[in-house]
């Protein structure tokens, strides 16, 4: 483990492995750098892969007050450590953070995304209007288990009785440990889970190649959201992975990412 300091002084913990062009893996809600280890290992034969703890998680620090720009600056610090430019892969809300970094001018050459959790139609209920505010209230009371449960029901869409059973499982403690950062993911998503069309202007400044991945075996709203994003411009490419759900198999995903990132290397040669 190494650390790099973001613009506001927050220490960001990361690991790197492999050799070649730099790829930074951006995790989703609850994820720490360890959750990306399997995918990183599969990519390390072709790339220098950076996995990191987003602020407030794992071995990284945190500095109030939160702003999405702070997380972009965290990525900028990692990209600088990587040599000044990098390619990004993000999954779920981490996909939206990766795209946001590209839109805000980070030194990104290619961006690959897997199932940004947009809700762009009526295929599932939208998030409550007070979703982020309620999460913030729960976190302020240190009700981390309740915050995790609210995320699972309101954002993921699981039945309350299923989540009640999950709270008895051994893995629940790990969710509680990072639940204080769930409002961060909510702020990154903004109004993109409202059931309305995507705000195209939010990412109009993205001009680098963007690969938008989705599985065809998960909830339909994920694939519809990926299609909506890929329709925003000619530099977006949709790739549907047969048989995959939101929890994608790294062994299926890695070759797709390798092809996309290697194409970028060939284009620069």
DAZI-V522462 format. One record per pair of residues at least 12 apart in sequence whose C-alpha atoms are under 8 Angstrom apart, sorted by the first residue. I is the first residue (numbers start at 1). J is the second residue. Records with the same first field share a line. If there is no record, write none. Layout:
# DAZI-V522462
I=J ; J
This chain:
# DAZI-V522462
1=13 ; 14 ; 15
2=14 ; 15
4=77 ; 78 ; 81
5=74 ; 77
6=70 ; 73 ; 74 ; 76 ; 77
7=70 ; 73 ; 74 ; 77
8=63 ; 70
10=55 ; 60 ; 61 ; 62 ; 63
11=60 ; 61 ; 62
12=52 ; 53 ; 54 ; 55 ; 59 ; 60 ; 61 ; 74
13=52 ; 53 ; 58 ; 59 ; 60
14=33 ; 50 ; 51 ; 52 ; 53
15=33 ; 50 ; 51 ; 52
16=48 ; 49 ; 50 ; 51
17=40 ; 41 ; 44 ; 48 ; 49 ; 50
18=43 ; 44 ; 45 ; 46 ; 47 ; 48 ; 49
19=44 ; 45 ; 46 ; 47 ; 48 ; 49
20=46 ; 47 ; 48
21=46 ; 47 ; 48 ; 86 ; 265
22=47 ; 48 ; 49 ; 50 ; 82 ; 83 ; 85 ; 86 ; 87
23=47 ; 48 ; 49 ; 50 ; 86 ; 87 ; 88 ; 89
24=49 ; 50 ; 51 ; 78 ; 79 ; 86 ; 87 ; 88 ; 89
25=40 ; 49 ; 50 ; 51 ; 52 ; 88 ; 89 ; 90
26=51 ; 52 ; 54 ; 88 ; 89 ; 90 ; 91 ; 94 ; 95 ; 97 ; 98
27=53 ; 54 ; 90 ; 91 ; 92 ; 93 ; 94 ; 95
28=90 ; 91 ; 92 ; 93 ; 94 ; 95 ; 185
29=92 ; 93 ; 94 ; 181 ; 182 ; 185
30=175 ; 178 ; 179 ; 181 ; 182
31=53 ; 178
32=52 ; 53 ; 54 ; 57 ; 58
33=51 ; 52 ; 53 ; 58
34=51
36=51
37=51
38=250
39=250 ; 251 ; 253 ; 254
42=250 ; 251 ; 254
43=254 ; 258
46=258
54=71 ; 74
55=71 ; 74
56=178 ; 180 ; 181
57=177 ; 178 ; 181
58=178
66=184
67=184
68=184 ; 187 ; 188
71=97
72=97 ; 100 ; 101 ; 104 ; 106
75=101 ; 106
76=106 ; 107
79=107
84=107
85=107 ; 108 ; 109
86=107 ; 108 ; 109 ; 110
87=108 ; 109 ; 110 ; 111 ; 261
88=108 ; 110 ; 111 ; 112
89=111 ; 112 ; 113 ; 114
90=112 ; 113 ; 114
91=113 ; 114 ; 115 ; 116
92=113 ; 114 ; 115 ; 116 ; 117 ; 246
93=116 ; 117 ; 185 ; 188 ; 189
94=116 ; 185
95=112 ; 113 ; 114 ; 115 ; 116
96=113 ; 116 ; 188 ; 189
97=188
98=111 ; 113
99=111 ; 113 ; 203 ; 206
100=203
102=206 ; 208
103=202 ; 203 ; 204 ; 205 ; 206
104=205
108=208
109=208 ; 209 ; 264
110=208 ; 209 ; 210 ; 261 ; 264
111=208 ; 209 ; 210 ; 211
112=210 ; 211 ; 212 ; 213 ; 257 ; 260
113=210 ; 211 ; 212 ; 213
114=212 ; 213 ; 214
115=212 ; 213 ; 214 ; 215 ; 222 ; 223 ; 225 ; 226 ; 246
116=222 ; 225 ; 226
117=193 ; 221 ; 222 ; 225
118=189 ; 192 ; 193 ; 221 ; 222 ; 225 ; 226
119=192 ; 193 ; 194 ; 195 ; 196 ; 221 ; 222 ; 224 ; 225
120=192 ; 193 ; 194 ; 195 ; 196 ; 197 ; 198 ; 221 ; 224 ; 225 ; 228
121=195 ; 196 ; 197 ; 221
122=195
123=220 ; 221
124=221
125=195
126=193 ; 194 ; 195
127=154 ; 155 ; 193 ; 194
128=154
131=154 ; 186
132=183 ; 186 ; 187
133=183
135=147 ; 150 ; 151 ; 182 ; 183
136=183
139=179 ; 180
142=180
144=176 ; 177 ; 179 ; 180
145=167 ; 175 ; 176 ; 179
147=179 ; 180 ; 182
148=175 ; 176 ; 179 ; 182
149=163 ; 164 ; 167
151=182
197=228
198=228 ; 229
200=232
207=235
208=235
209=235 ; 236 ; 237
210=235 ; 236 ; 237
211=236 ; 237 ; 238 ; 239 ; 260
212=226 ; 229 ; 230 ; 236 ; 237 ; 238 ; 239
213=226 ; 238 ; 239 ; 240 ; 241
214=226 ; 238 ; 239 ; 240 ; 241 ; 244 ; 245 ; 246
215=240 ; 241 ; 242 ; 243 ; 244 ; 245 ; 246 ; 248
216=240 ; 241 ; 242 ; 243 ; 244 ; 245
217=242 ; 243 ; 244 ; 245
218=244 ; 245 ; 246
219=245
226=238
